[in-house]
Amino acid sequence: MADKIFENNQVTITGEIVSDFRYSHEVFGEGFYMVDVAVNRLSSFADYIPLMVSERLIHTEQSYIGQIICVSGQFRSYNRHEEKKNRLVLSVFVRELTFVDEMPEGDKSNEIFLDGYICKDPIYRKTPLGREIADLLIAVNRSYGKSDYIPCICWGRNARYAAGFEIGGHVQVFGRIQSREYLKKVGENEAQKRVAYEVSVSKIEYIE
């Protein structure tokens, strides 16, 4: 059963480490730390993706800024309570890691596969330039009765296809993790810059 759970949420990322490790939490005496990596897109932009890494996998007190790391694991979520409501926090939970000398060619530096269920009605819309978009929230089962809730964004033909999905529908998604900055209003005249993470979908299949 455990292997099946690992199969439904698979991430492989290669990127440049751009921060030092920050302590996150401890489970049964095992410390977990956060570190950020920059992953190049095919365009000139980069996505900045947080990794959650066990102290058993790497010396977290050292600085690895500038080094290129290849990781495999799962895209996970948890709810952080702040400002009187819950905020969905996403990161890549690392199971394996290696250091490499250079970034891979093409789009192999950022790949994700999810097998899960639609848990909110899709939101379909068009940009001012007429580009079609559909936002999905997919629940992916984890062991011990838990689930991860992963925001996904579809474009064009995939968006039209996904717009008709119903809550509870079983889907498989292939794509890449992307980061997106936005401004969050926190007061009358104050806004904070924040980063959202989502899966940019390249292929999606509805499982009957």
N, C-alpha and C positions, 0 to 999 in steps of 0.2 A: 504493500500500500504506500509506503514511504517513497519508493521509486516513482510510482504513479503521480504522487503529489509534486515531486520535483519536475516531472516532465511537463506539467501544464503551465509552467512559468519559467522560461529560460531566457537568460540575458547573457550576451557576450559583448564586452566593451574594451576598447583599447584607447587610452588617452594619456595626456600629460598631467602629472600631478601638479596642482597649482595652489595647494594649501598645506599647512601642517595638520597633524591629526588632532582632533578635538574629542574629549571624552564624552560618550553618550550615556551609557548605562551598563549595568552588570547583571548577569543571569547565572545563578549557581556558581558564583566566584569567577566567572569569565567576563572580562571587560570588553566592551565594544566601543569603537571609536569611529568618528566621521572624518572623511577626507574628500576633497573636491578634485575632479579631473576635468580637463578640457578635451572635448572630442570634436574633431573637425567634421563639418558637413561637406557635401560636395561643392557647395558655394563657399564663399570666403569666410563665412561665419563659423563659430564654434558653439557647441552646447556645453554647459557647465553642469556636471552631474555629480550628486553626492553619493559616495560609497560608504556603506557601513561594514567595518572590518573588525574581526576578532583579534585581540592581542596575541592569540595563539598562531596567527598566520604571518605576523610581521612585527618588527620592533617599532611600536607606535611612538616611542619617545624620540626617534630619529626624524630628521627632515629629509624628505625625498623629493622636494620641489624641483621640477625640471625633468624628472625621470619619467619614462614611458612605461605604463603598466597595462597588462592585459588581465582582465578578470572575467570570471563566469559566476553566475549566481541567479538571484531572483529579484524582480521589481516588487518591493513591498510597501505597504501603507500602514499608518497608524493615526489615530485621532489625538491631536494635542489640544487640550482645553486652554483657550485664551480668549480674552475680551468677551467673556460670558457665552462663548459658543465653541464648538469643536472645529478645528482646522485639520484638513487631511494633509499629512506629511508623507512624502514619498522619497525612497532612496533605494539604491541597489544593494541588496544583502549579498556580500561576497562569500562564495564557497571555496573558490580556488583563485590564486593569483600568481603571475609571473612577471618579471621585468623583461622588456624587449628593447632592442637597439633602435628600432624605427617603427613608424606607423605603417599599418598595412595599406595596400593600394585600394582605391575605389571605396565602396560603401561597406566594407567588411569590418569597420572599426566600431560599429554600433548596430547590433541586431537583437531583436526580441521576438519571442513567440509566447502567446497567451492562449489558453483554452479555458473559457469561462462563460459567464451568463450575464445578459443584459439586466441591469438592476435599476435603471431609470429610463423614462421615455427618451428616445433620441431627440436631439435638438438640431433641426435642419434649417439652414439659412444661406443667404447669398451675400458676398461682399459687395461693396459699392461698384466694383469692377465686374461683377457677375460671376465670380468664382463660387462654386457650390461647396459647402462645408456641412458636416454632421458631427456633433459631439456625442460621444457615448461614454457611459460609465459601466465598466465590466467588473463583476465580482469573480475572483479566481480563488478556488478553494485551497486552503493550506491545511497542514496536519493539526490535530487536536481541536478540530471543529472551527478553526479560524478561517477568515477570508481576507484577501487583499482587494482593495477597491481602486481600480486603475482607470484614470481618464484617458480616453482615446479620441483622436481627431481624424476624420476621413475627408477626402477631397474628391471632387469631380464625380466620376462614375461610382466610386466606392461610397461617396456621400449619398447619392440618390438611392443606392442599394440599401445602405444601412438605415436610411430614414424610415423604412417600413418595418424595422425590427420591433418586436414587442417585448415587454418586461418578462424575464424568465427564459428568453430565447438563448439557445446554446450556440456560441460562436467561437471560431478560431481566428486569431489575429497575428499577422506578421508585420513588422515595421521596425521603427527605431525610436529611442527615447530622445525627446527634445526638451530644452529649457526655454522659458519665455518670461521676460521681465514685464511687470505691470505695476501700476500705482494703486495702493490700497488707502482709501480715505479713513483716517483715524481720528479726525476732529473736524471742527468747523472749517478751519483753514490749513489743515495739515494732512499730508499724504506720505506714506512710506513706500519705498521701492521694495518690491518683493519678487520672488521667482516662482513660477509655476512649472510643474513637470507633467508631461503627457506623452502618450505614444502616438507618433505620426504613422498612420496606417498605410502600408504599401499593398497589402492584400488582406481580404477578410472573407471568411466563409461561414455561412449559416448551416449548422449541423441539424439535420432533421431527426 
